[in-house]
Amino acid sequence: MRHATEHAHLATAELDTALRGGPFHVALRAAIAARGLPLQRVQHHLSRHGVKVGVTSLSYWQQGARRPQRPESLRAVRALEEILRLPDESLIRLLAEADERAAAGRPAGRSYRSLIEASDVLDRLRAELGWSLDGGLHTLGHHECVRIGARGELAGREAHHIVRAHRDGVDRFVAVHHGDPGCRPHDIRVRALENCRTGRVRRDQDTGVLVAELLFGTRLRAGDTFLFRYGFEDGTAGPCREYLHGFGFPGGQYALQVRFDAAALPVRCHRFAQHSAAAPRSGRHELPVTGPHHCVHLVEPRIRPGIVGIGWDWA
């Protein structure tokens, strides 16, 4: 009995270490060992979660011979976290970090760590403005146009927003801008373009996050719709390599257009998606830069919680 107890403590300690530092396959192997489950039982539990994964694939994953990448495989990883009684997104986070290491030497997008730090700052800044959850608004349509300047920098963006109030008394929206590394948040300007005016603005120098109140000038009743347009003038950082938008709630249509200056055209562009900041990127699809307009775009007919974006390579 004592030997079994010591073995269990050792397995738990190895699992804790692996979950903190990875890599993914070591953490998965340690989790399966700590729960004492043969792979056939793991496969059975996955099938009960509606996910089909072969024993061979599970074996490859825990050996590090392959890594889950397809949407169905990522669903399996999330189910494994529940089956193996692991913290939410603990395995998904290790996969995302592995993707970051694999991308070393290539133009990098926003890292898992930077997105999490920005999310924490965003929660604090929104709280300072008294904005919580969805602010009483449901998004019916959200169209963004991002401008990339002659130096490849994020020059600015405009957004056209269509919302419906789901409670009485809503009279504002809090817009968010996340500048690129090295940006100067205090030099970024907010523009209230249509059916709104700028209220309080909060900035964070370390993460480049800026939040701004857009005041409607009227109080909406539950069921009322409202259209407004706003923008941010940036241009304070170096070359930009992607633009992404995160959604916390489901909603209507989202369209994103990125327009490049003729003096700075990328060699290739692609769209991508993430279930969360901790998740690996999926749904990659190449986007052609259209003729004389130098634009690429994506359209999501229905917004789902998560992240969507467009990335590009300069060389």
SULLINSUL-V754840 format. One record per pair of residues at least 4 apart in sequence whose ideal C-beta (glycine too) atoms are under 6 Angstrom apart, sorted by the first residue. I is the first residue (numbers start at 1). J is the second residue. Records with the same first field share a line. If there is no record, write none. Layout:
I: J / J
This chain:
11: 33 / 34
12: 34
14: 30
15: 30 / 31 / 34
18: 26 / 27 / 30
19: 27 / 90
22: 27 / 94
24: 94 / 95 / 98
25: 62 / 64
27: 94
28: 61 / 62
29: 62
31: 84 / 86
32: 37
35: 84
37: 41 / 42
39: 55 / 58
42: 58
43: 55
45: 83
46: 51 / 53 / 76 / 79
49: 79
51: 75 / 76 / 79
53: 57 / 76
60: 65 / 66
68: 73 / 74 / 77
71: 282
77: 91 / 92
80: 84
81: 86 / 91
86: 90
89: 93 / 278
92: 278 / 279
93: 278
95: 280
96: 112 / 278 / 280
99: 280
100: 111
103: 108
107: 241
109: 242 / 311
110: 114 / 115
112: 277 / 278
115: 277
116: 277
117: 207
118: 178 / 207 / 209
121: 204 / 207 / 209
122: 209
125: 202 / 211
126: 131 / 174
128: 202
129: 174 / 200 / 213
131: 135 / 174
134: 249
136: 165 / 167 / 170
137: 163 / 165 / 170
138: 164 / 166
139: 163 / 251 / 252
140: 162 / 164 / 252
141: 162 / 252 / 253
142: 161 / 254
143: 160 / 255
144: 157 / 159 / 256
145: 158 / 257
146: 157 / 243 / 258
147: 155 / 156 / 259
148: 260
149: 153 / 155 / 235 / 261
150: 261 / 263 / 264
152: 239 / 264
153: 235 / 237 / 240
154: 180 / 234 / 240
155: 235
156: 232 / 233 / 234
157: 232
158: 231
159: 230
160: 229
161: 228
162: 227
163: 226
164: 225
165: 170 / 220 / 222 / 224
166: 222
167: 222
168: 221 / 222
169: 219
170: 220
171: 216 / 219
172: 213 / 215
173: 214
174: 211 / 213
175: 212 / 214 / 230
176: 211
177: 210 / 232
178: 209
179: 183 / 208 / 234 / 237
180: 237 / 240
182: 237 / 238
183: 208 / 236 / 237
184: 236
185: 203 / 205 / 208 / 210
186: 203
187: 236
188: 210 / 232 / 234
189: 233
190: 198 / 201 / 212
191: 231
192: 196 / 197 / 198 / 214 / 230
193: 229 / 230 / 231
194: 228 / 229
195: 228
196: 214 / 216 / 228
197: 215
199: 213 / 215
200: 213
201: 212
202: 211
203: 210
204: 209
214: 230
220: 224 / 226
242: 309 / 311
243: 258 / 309 / 310
244: 307 / 309
246: 307
247: 303 / 305
248: 305
250: 303 / 304
251: 303
253: 301
254: 300 / 303
255: 299
256: 298
257: 295 / 297
258: 296 / 310
259: 295
260: 265 / 294
266: 312 / 313 / 314
267: 313
268: 313
269: 287 / 296 / 312
270: 284 / 286 / 287 / 311
271: 285 / 287 / 298 / 310
272: 281 / 284 / 309
273: 282 / 283 / 308
274: 279 / 281 / 306 / 307
275: 279 / 306
287: 296
289: 296
290: 295
300: 308
